[in-house]
Amino acid sequence: MNAPKVIVAGLGDSGLLTAIHLAKHADVVGVSSKPGLVSGQDLGSRLGRPEEWSRNYWLDFGQYRGLDTVRTVHASLTATDLDAKTVTWIEDGESVTEAFDALVISTGVTNGFWRSPALQSTDEVAADIALHHDRVARSARVMVVGGGAAAVSTAANIALRWPEKRVDLYFPGDRALPQHHPRTWKTVRRRLLDAGVTLHPGHRAVVPHDFHCDRITSGAVRWQTEQATSTADAIIWAIGRVRPNSGWLPSEVLDVDGFVRVNRYLQLPEHPAVFAVGDVAASDPLRGSARNRADKLVARNVMSVLNGRRPHSYHPRRRRWGSVLGVQPDGLQVFAPNGRATRIPRWSTDRVLQPLVVRRGIYGGVRDTPRSSGQPS
């Protein structure tokens, strides 16, 4: 019998892992606007240490052994007919429509300049990474606006990379990381201050009209909270103004904010062979399926539905957890949902965590170079 065809729409962090799990059981087609994984994780290290970031978060699809049997398509998604079970995309200037037995929607969100659905080549991705790094490197005073993990990580990593810079972090509440346990902020706050970051709680920015926070700006920022205007050479907007990459989907499967409505199985209620995972899925208030390894659950549920079995429920967490600042010279600090931290020494992250746990265990093997051309430089 022929294996069922599963289209994984979007090969970011969640889609890539879902495709790897499904490849063992199905004929998988992965559609991506990028030529490889360009992760949205660890913005701070991407800006401060782009070479190190690229080794872990920007890899050609041909480097993943788990994708060896997956057909990856570099294209822009344009439409889907869920009743007819077809997806349409633009590939090399031509419109292509392909049928599926099951569909996984994992197209993520647009969030600032570092997460975009735009179709890009390897050279264009490299140019973006270099451009943003150089912009920050040339700035004497850097302002980070936002209170989530991306903003906090960015401020800390820039201050640690360039101790001579003035780095200011502005956030609207009494504390940053409001979706993490208070213990997490207590620990991270101390690290920010030790790194030389100046903290400005209670500042909510006035976002310029028609500005999508999708570039690094300079000059002045005004505050809704009526503090004096602030200025910087480089202003990094990380205020969590996310937009789901769902314009290629019919409006009836989306919620009022454009996220994909799912049930407790991460399944579209009206279409049992269609699933959504990651930031694009309206799975819970924190959209936590992007961070709680729901990729494995979705892959299992896809095969369960295709084989007439009952799917398994997704159980979201109430708080964000994991690393906030990323790998630092003294190692990696990982926070549990209760805010307690575990430190992994730097030697262990380099020799055990990345090569054995992440590359071999989670991704099923990652080559140093891709099977085909087009690898990141």
C-alpha positions in Angstrom: 0.0 0.0 0.0 1.1 3.6 -0.7 2.0 5.6 2.4 -0.4 8.5 3.2 0.7 11.9 2.0 1.1 14.5 4.7 1.9 18.1 3.8 3.6 20.1 6.6 3.0 23.8 5.8 5.9 25.7 7.4 9.3 24.2 8.5 10.2 26.4 11.4 11.0 25.0 14.8 7.7 23.1 15.3 7.1 22.1 11.6 10.5 20.8 11.1 10.3 18.4 14.1 6.8 17.4 13.1 8.0 16.5 9.6 10.9 14.4 11.0 8.5 12.4 13.2 6.0 11.9 10.4 8.7 10.9 7.9 9.0 7.4 9.5 5.3 6.7 8.7 4.1 8.8 5.8 5.0 10.4 2.5 5.8 13.9 3.7 6.1 17.1 1.8 7.4 20.1 3.7 6.8 23.6 2.4 9.0 26.4 3.6 9.6 30.0 2.5 13.2 29.6 3.7 16.0 27.4 2.3 16.5 25.8 5.8 15.6 26.2 9.4 15.9 29.9 10.3 14.8 29.7 13.9 13.0 32.5 15.8 14.7 31.5 19.0 17.5 33.4 20.9 17.2 36.8 19.3 19.8 38.2 21.6 22.6 35.8 20.5 21.5 36.2 16.9 22.3 39.9 17.2 25.3 39.7 19.5 27.0 36.5 18.3 25.6 35.6 14.9 28.2 33.0 14.0 27.5 31.0 17.2 23.7 31.4 16.7 23.9 30.2 13.1 25.6 26.9 14.2 22.5 25.9 16.2 19.6 27.8 14.7 20.2 28.3 11.0 20.8 25.0 9.2 20.1 23.7 5.7 17.4 21.1 5.5 19.9 18.7 3.9 21.7 18.6 7.2 18.9 16.8 9.0 19.0 13.1 8.6 15.4 12.8 9.6 14.4 14.8 6.5 16.2 12.5 4.1 12.9 11.0 2.9 10.9 14.3 3.1 10.4 16.3 -0.1 11.2 19.9 0.9 9.7 22.7 -1.3 11.0 26.2 -1.2 7.8 28.2 -1.9 5.2 30.7 -0.8 1.9 29.3 0.3 -1.1 31.0 -1.3 -4.2 29.0 -0.7 -5.8 25.7 0.5 -9.1 24.0 -0.1 -9.7 22.0 3.0 -12.8 20.2 1.7 -10.9 19.1 -1.5 -7.8 18.5 0.6 -5.4 20.5 -1.6 -2.7 23.1 -0.8 -1.5 25.7 -3.4 1.9 27.4 -3.4 4.1 29.5 -5.8 7.3 27.6 -6.6 9.8 29.1 -9.1 7.2 31.5 -10.3 4.6 28.8 -11.0 1.4 28.0 -9.1 1.4 24.4 -7.8 -1.6 22.6 -6.3 -1.0 19.3 -4.4 -3.4 17.0 -2.7 -3.0 15.6 0.8 -4.4 13.0 3.1 -3.4 15.1 6.1 -2.2 18.6 6.6 -0.2 20.1 9.4 -0.3 23.9 9.6 2.9 25.2 11.2 3.5 28.6 9.5 4.2 30.5 12.7 3.9 34.2 13.2 5.5 37.4 12.0 7.2 39.1 14.9 9.6 41.9 14.4 12.4 41.8 11.9 13.6 38.3 12.9 10.5 36.2 12.1 9.0 36.8 8.7 7.2 34.6 6.1 8.9 36.3 3.2 10.4 34.0 0.6 14.2 34.3 1.0 17.3 32.7 -0.5 20.3 31.6 1.5 22.2 34.8 0.6 19.2 36.9 1.6 19.0 35.3 5.0 22.7 35.8 5.5 22.4 39.4 4.5 19.6 40.0 7.0 21.6 38.5 9.9 24.7 40.5 9.0 22.7 43.7 8.6 21.1 43.5 12.0 24.2 42.5 13.8 26.2 45.4 12.2 23.5 47.9 13.0 23.7 47.0 16.7 27.5 46.8 16.7 27.8 50.4 15.3 25.4 51.8 17.9 26.7 53.4 21.1 23.3 53.4 22.8 20.8 50.6 22.3 17.2 50.6 23.5 15.2 47.5 23.7 11.4 47.9 24.0 9.4 45.0 25.4 9.0 42.8 28.4 8.9 39.3 27.0 11.7 36.7 26.7 12.9 38.1 23.3 13.3 41.6 24.7 15.0 40.5 27.9 17.4 38.1 26.0 18.3 40.8 23.6 19.1 43.4 26.2 21.3 40.9 28.2 23.1 39.5 25.2 23.9 42.9 23.7 25.2 44.2 27.1 27.4 41.1 27.6 28.7 41.2 24.0 29.5 44.9 24.1 30.1 46.0 27.7 31.0 49.5 26.5 27.5 50.2 25.1 24.6 51.8 27.0 21.8 49.3 26.9 18.3 50.2 28.2 15.4 47.9 28.6 11.9 49.5 28.7 8.9 47.4 29.7 5.3 48.3 30.6 4.7 46.4 33.9 6.4 46.4 37.3 8.4 43.5 36.0 9.4 41.9 32.7 8.6 38.3 31.8 5.0 38.5 33.0 4.2 35.1 31.6 7.0 33.4 33.6 7.0 32.6 37.3 8.0 35.6 39.4 11.1 33.6 40.6 12.3 33.6 37.0 12.2 37.4 36.7 13.9 37.7 40.1 16.9 35.7 38.8 17.0 37.2 35.4 16.7 40.7 36.7 19.8 40.2 38.8 21.7 39.0 35.7 20.6 42.0 33.7 21.8 44.4 36.3 25.1 42.5 36.6 25.5 42.8 32.8 25.0 46.6 33.0 21.5 46.8 31.6 19.5 49.8 32.8 15.9 48.8 33.6 12.9 51.1 33.0 9.7 49.5 34.3 6.3 51.1 33.7 7.0 52.4 30.2 4.5 51.6 27.5 5.7 52.8 24.1 3.7 54.8 21.5 4.0 52.7 18.4 4.2 55.0 15.3 1.2 54.7 12.9 1.5 51.9 10.3 4.8 50.7 11.9 4.8 46.9 12.3 7.9 46.8 14.6 9.7 45.0 11.7 12.9 46.9 11.6 15.5 48.4 13.9 14.9 52.2 14.2 16.8 55.1 15.8 15.9 58.4 17.3 13.1 59.0 19.8 10.4 56.9 21.5 7.4 58.5 23.2 5.6 56.8 26.0 1.9 56.3 26.6 2.7 56.3 30.3 3.8 60.0 30.0 7.5 59.7 30.9 9.9 61.9 29.0 10.9 60.9 25.5 13.8 58.5 25.3 16.4 58.3 22.5 18.9 55.7 21.2 21.1 55.0 18.2 19.4 51.6 17.7 15.9 50.8 18.9 14.9 47.2 18.9 11.1 46.7 19.1 10.2 43.4 20.8 6.8 44.2 22.1 5.1 40.9 21.1 3.1 42.4 18.3 2.7 39.1 16.5 0.7 38.5 13.3 -0.1 34.9 12.4 1.0 33.7 9.0 -2.4 32.5 8.1 -3.4 34.6 5.1 -3.3 31.5 2.9 -6.1 29.8 5.0 -9.9 30.2 4.7 -11.1 32.7 7.3 -13.7 30.3 8.8 -10.9 28.2 10.4 -9.3 31.3 12.1 -10.2 33.1 15.3 -10.8 36.8 15.4 -7.0 37.5 15.6 -6.2 35.2 12.7 -4.8 32.2 14.6 -5.9 28.7 13.7 -8.7 27.4 15.9 -7.9 23.9 17.2 -9.5 21.5 19.7 -7.7 19.7 22.5 -6.1 17.3 19.9 -4.6 20.3 18.1 -7.0 19.4 15.3 -9.2 21.7 13.3 -12.7 20.9 14.6 -14.4 20.8 11.2 -11.5 19.0 9.4 -10.3 15.9 11.4 -7.3 15.3 9.0 -6.0 18.9 9.5 -3.8 19.9 12.5 -2.1 23.1 13.6 1.0 23.4 15.9 3.3 26.1 17.0 2.7 29.9 17.3 0.0 29.9 14.6 -2.2 27.6 16.6 -4.8 29.0 19.0 -4.1 26.1 21.4 -4.1 28.0 24.7 -3.6 31.6 25.9 0.2 31.3 25.7 0.1 29.4 22.4 2.4 27.0 24.2 2.4 24.1 21.6 5.4 25.9 20.1 7.4 25.4 23.2 6.1 22.2 24.9 7.2 19.6 22.3 3.7 19.3 20.8 5.4 18.3 17.5 5.6 14.7 18.6 2.0 14.7 19.8 0.7 16.2 16.5 2.7 13.6 14.5 1.2 10.8 16.5 -2.3 12.3 16.2 -2.0 12.6 12.5 -1.1 8.9 12.1 -3.8 8.0 14.6 -6.5 9.7 12.6 -5.2 8.3 9.3 -5.3 4.8 10.8 -8.7 5.2 12.5 -7.4 5.5 16.0 -8.3 8.0 18.7 -5.9 11.0 19.0 -4.3 12.1 22.3 -5.0 15.4 24.1 -2.7 18.3 24.4 -2.2 19.6 27.9 -0.9 23.2 27.9 1.3 24.7 30.7 0.1 27.7 32.6 3.4 29.5 32.6 6.3 29.9 30.1 9.5 28.0 31.0 12.9 27.1 29.5 15.9 29.2 28.9 15.5 33.0 28.7 19.0 34.3 28.0 20.4 31.4 26.0 23.9 29.9 26.2 26.3 32.2 28.0 30.0 31.8 28.8 29.1 30.3 32.1 26.6 27.9 30.6 22.9 27.6 30.1 20.3 28.5 32.8 17.0 26.7 32.3 13.9 27.7 34.3 11.2 25.2 35.3 7.5 26.4 35.3 7.8 27.1 39.0 10.7 29.5 38.3 13.5 27.4 39.8 16.6 27.4 37.7 19.0 24.7 36.7 22.4 25.6 35.4 24.1 23.4 32.7 27.8 24.1 32.5 29.2 25.5 29.3 31.3 22.4 28.6 28.2 20.3 28.9 26.2 22.4 26.5 29.0 22.2 23.9 29.9 18.5 24.3 26.7 16.9 25.5 23.6 19.0 25.2 24.0 20.2 21.6 25.6 17.2 19.9 23.9 14.4 21.8 20.6 15.6 23.3 19.6 18.2 20.7 21.2 17.1 17.4 21.1 13.4 17.9 18.2 12.9 20.3 15.7 15.6 19.4 16.5 16.0 15.6 17.5 12.4 14.9 21.0 13.3 13.6 22.4 16.5 12.1 25.2 16.5 9.5 27.9 19.1 9.6 27.2 19.8 5.9 24.1 19.2 3.9 23.5 16.3 1.5 23.0 18.9 -1.3 24.1 22.4 -2.2 22.7 25.5 -0.6 24.1 25.2 2.9 24.4 28.3 5.0 27.8 30.0 4.9 
